[in-house]
Amino acid sequence: MTSSSPESIHETLEFGIGATAPDPDQLSVYASRTLEIGGVDFECRVIGSSHYVHAPAIDFHEIASCRSVAMPETRTVSLVDGCSTERRHDIGPVSCTLTIETAPLDAFPPDRSFDLAHAFEADAVTAIDARADGYETYHTYTEFDRTVYTRTQFEDLSHP
């Protein structure tokens, strides 16, 4: 996910959510899988700078990136200072809540089985796991002794 070289260390992680897609030519995809959540297919990708989730049927896009993202709604999280935040998003007929929490690196559950995961290097992992009403992600950053956990929870996917 990250390298220890000074040029590649980013101190923030930016989350974007909305009905517009990031430029796909700018994404380096390391792992991908389609997951069904609430009867809707979500295309999940571990990308070079974190994750990208897209549900074409409901025109939903979420990206987490160490680079700046051009999305209608964004939230920047400090990997140095950490944070805990929750924000509701209304995207057309779909509403969701994005919860972001940071914790020490050892908060990552290494023995847990995930629906999609990629290890960039030892202890530098991005993982995505489907839930009945949304999905969770984990991102680990060894250079900051930080685990970033997110939970995207949809109110009702049965009537988009």
MOMO-V555067 format. One record per residue. SS is DSSP state (@ for helix, = for strand, . for the rest). NEAR is the number of other C-alpha atoms within 8 Angstrom. D_FIRST is the distance of its C-alpha to the first C-alpha in Angstrom with 2 decimals. Layout:
SS	NEAR	D_FIRST
SS	NEAR	D_FIRST
This chain:
.	12	0.00
.	9	3.73
.	6	6.91
.	7	10.14
.	6	12.17
@	5	13.97
@	4	13.69
@	8	9.98
.	9	10.01
.	7	10.72
.	8	12.91
=	10	13.11
=	13	11.73
=	15	14.28
=	13	15.64
=	15	18.12
=	13	20.66
=	13	23.77
.	10	25.79
.	9	24.35
.	8	21.44
.	9	18.80
.	6	19.38
@	6	18.16
@	5	18.26
@	6	15.44
.	8	12.97
.	8	11.03
=	9	11.42
=	9	9.96
=	10	12.23
=	10	15.10
=	8	18.12
=	8	21.07
=	10	22.05
=	9	25.49
=	13	25.83
.	9	29.36
.	7	30.61
=	9	28.11
=	11	25.53
=	12	21.99
=	11	19.65
=	14	16.20
=	12	13.10
=	16	9.43
=	12	8.40
.	10	6.08
.	11	6.21
=	13	6.84
=	13	10.22
=	12	13.64
=	12	16.84
=	11	20.20
=	12	23.65
@	8	26.06
@	7	29.19
@	8	28.73
.	9	27.00
=	14	24.05
=	14	20.62
=	11	17.75
=	14	14.48
=	12	11.85
=	12	10.21
.	11	9.47
.	8	12.27
.	6	15.81
.	11	16.88
.	6	20.49
.	11	21.50
.	9	24.79
=	7	23.49
=	10	20.51
=	7	19.50
=	8	17.45
=	10	16.12
=	10	15.99
.	12	13.25
.	7	15.99
.	5	18.93
.	11	17.65
.	9	19.83
=	8	21.43
=	7	22.59
=	8	24.07
=	7	25.16
=	8	27.27
=	10	26.82
=	8	29.65
=	9	28.70
.	6	31.97
.	7	33.41
=	12	30.25
=	12	29.43
=	11	26.43
=	12	25.19
=	12	21.60
=	11	21.10
=	12	18.20
=	11	18.23
=	12	16.36
=	10	17.20
=	8	16.61
@	11	13.83
@	6	16.63
@	7	17.24
.	8	14.67
.	6	17.08
.	4	15.97
.	4	19.15
.	5	19.00
.	4	19.04
.	8	17.00
.	9	18.05
=	12	14.65
=	11	11.57
=	10	8.84
=	10	7.59
=	8	5.02
=	7	7.35
.	6	10.06
.	8	9.64
=	13	5.84
=	15	6.71
=	15	7.45
=	13	11.21
=	13	14.19
=	10	17.79
=	11	20.98
=	8	23.87
.	7	27.43
.	11	27.06
=	12	23.41
=	13	19.95
=	12	17.53
=	12	13.77
=	13	11.72
=	12	8.40
=	14	8.05
=	15	7.59
@	9	9.55
@	6	10.74
@	7	12.50
.	9	13.52
=	14	12.53
=	15	12.20
=	12	12.51
=	12	14.86
=	11	16.41
=	12	19.56
=	11	20.98
=	10	24.61
=	11	27.12
.	8	30.78
.	9	32.34
.	11	30.99
.	6	34.39
.	4	35.99
.	7	33.68
